Amino acid sequence: YRFAIPHFGDRNGRAIYNDVDQIYLRDPAELFDLDLGAHALLAVAPNDLSVMVLDCARMAEIWPLKRAQRESKRQLIENATRVPGLVGRLAGEWNLRDEDPTDRPVGVFHFTTLHTQPWRPFPRRFGYLENPHGALWYRLERAADAAGFEIFSRARPSSTFNAANPAALEHLSDDDLAWVLADRFRSATPNVEAHIR
């Protein structure tokens, strides 16, 4: 999907790509605003595209949608790296992989080892070990919780939310359940009860 970004960016402007197992420790605007110079793409290494800043217009020529849909990751990377000067170097602080982040500038921390990812995405498939840097994730999670951050809301429900039938709680996705319940409790009478099966 990362190679289709220029297409879905309407072949215009800039875009940032990150793998899902990364967290920002600094404002992503710093990454977005980096000077591309003569390059159309910045990455920490030509074969490591887990963090990218890209010029959608220029990269759409290299990664048109049909190629992004059909060619392998290796082929698509080669399409970019064979053009002299197209790929520029991104400072390593924008993709620090599982290393101690103290005493150095870090923009993006990358939890690459699946069985130590602090959010533990597959608890039925893996036995997880503690991550020595997991506190980074937990600190950000606590801050987001304290701020009441929710990805989806009444103003921005998920794409699966059925606005025509919002009363059908049993059909709500997990993405919408939290904000729908919060809305209901805010407008409920003092003697509301919730029964969860």
N, C-alpha and C positions, 0 to 999 in steps of 0.2 A: 504493500500500500504506500510506502514512503516514496516510491518512484512515480506514483500517480499524483503527488501533491502539485506539481506544476500545472497539470491539467485542471484539477479541482480548484486551484488558485486562479483559475480563469486566465492562465498564461500571463499573469500580471503581478507586479509587486513582489514582496518578499514573503518568505515563510520560514518557520522553525519546525524542525522535526526532532522529537525525542522518543527513545524507547520507553515503554510503559514502566520499566523498573528503575526509573530515575526520579530524583527529587531536586527541586531548585533550592539552593541556599542563598541565592542572590536574585535580584529582580531580573526576570527574563528579558526585560526591555534592554538591558545591557548587551545581551547576546544578539537580540534582534537589530540593534543599532550599530553593530560592528561594521567597520569599513570593509566592504568586499574587494575594494581595489579593482583589479582587472579580472578577478575570479567570478565565477557564477555560483560557486558552492564553497562553503568553508566546512571542514571536518577535522577532527584531531589526527586522522591519517586517511590516505586515499581509500583504504579498504575497510575503514571503520566509520560507518555512516550512522551510528547510533545517536549522534547529535549532529544536526546540520542546520546551517543557515543557507538559504538558497534564493537565487533570483529566478522567479517562476518563468519569466519570459524566455530567458536564455536556456534554462534547463528543460523547458517544454520541447525544445528542438532535439535535445539529447535523449530525453525520456518521454516521448509521446505516449499517450494512453495505451495504444495498441501494443507497444513494446513492453510497457509496464505490466500489462495483463498477460503477456505470453513468454517473455524472456526470463531467464533465471536471474537471481540476485547477482551472481558472479558476472554474467553478461552485461547487466545494466551498470554495474560498477565499472567494468572495462570500457563501456561506451563513454563514460565520463572521464576516466583517467587517461584514455588515449588522446584526448584533445589537450595539447600543451597549454598549461596555465589555467585551465578551467577550474581545477580543484585547488583551493588554497588551504593553508594550515590554520587550524583553530587551536588556541592555547589549551593545553591539557587540563586546565582548571575547569573547563566546560564539559569534562567527561572523566571525573576521578572515579576509577573503578575499584571499589572495595578496599581502598587504602586509607590509612589514618589521615583524616582531614585537618587535624590540629596543626597549627603553625604554618599554614599555607593558604593562599586564596583559593576558594572553591566556589564555582558557580553552580555546577550540577554534580550531584553525587549519584553514582551508578551502582545499584545493588545487583551485581551480575550472578551471584551464586544462588540458584533457586532455593536450595534447602536451608538458606539462612536469610531469606527475604523477610523482614520483620512483619509484613502484613500477612504472611503465610497464605498464599492464594489457593493452595491445593491441600488442605489438611487431611483429606481422606487418602491422598496418594503419597504424601511424603511425611517423614518424621523430621521435624524442623529442629535446627540447632540455633542457639542464641547468636545473633550477629554482634560482633564487638563494636559496631558503629550504629546499631539499631536505635540508639537514643536519639539520633538525628531525626529519624522517621517519627518516633513517638512524641518528640517535642513539637514537631509541626502538626501532628494529628491533634494533640491536646490544644494547641493554639487555635486550630480551625474549629474544634468542638466548642471551645470557650467563646469564640466569635459567632457561634450559631451558623457556621457555614454549611450550606447544603448546595449540591450541584443543581438539583431540580427544585422547582417551587411552583406555586400557582401561576405565577407570571411566565415561568419557563418550565413546563412539565416535560417529561421524557417523550420521545417519539411514540412510545407504546401507550401513552395515557389516552383513555377513551373519554373525552370531554362530554360526549353525549350520555354517558352512563357513569358518572363519578361516584354513585352510591354503591356500586358493586365492588366492595373492598376485596372480595375473594379473587377478583381478576386483576388487581393492581400488581404492577411489577414492584420489586424491591426498591427500584429507583424512585418511585412516587409515593410509596407507603408512608415514609416519615413525614413529608410535608402535608399529605392529606390528613393523617391522624392529628398532626399539630393544629391544622385548621379546624378540625372537628372539635378538639378539646378547647380551643380558644372560644368557640361559639356555643359550647355545650352549657347546659344548666348545671348548677352545683352538684347534682346527684348523678353524674354520668358514670357508667360502668363500661368496662371493655372486657370482652371475653375472647381470649386468643387460644386457638386450638393448635 
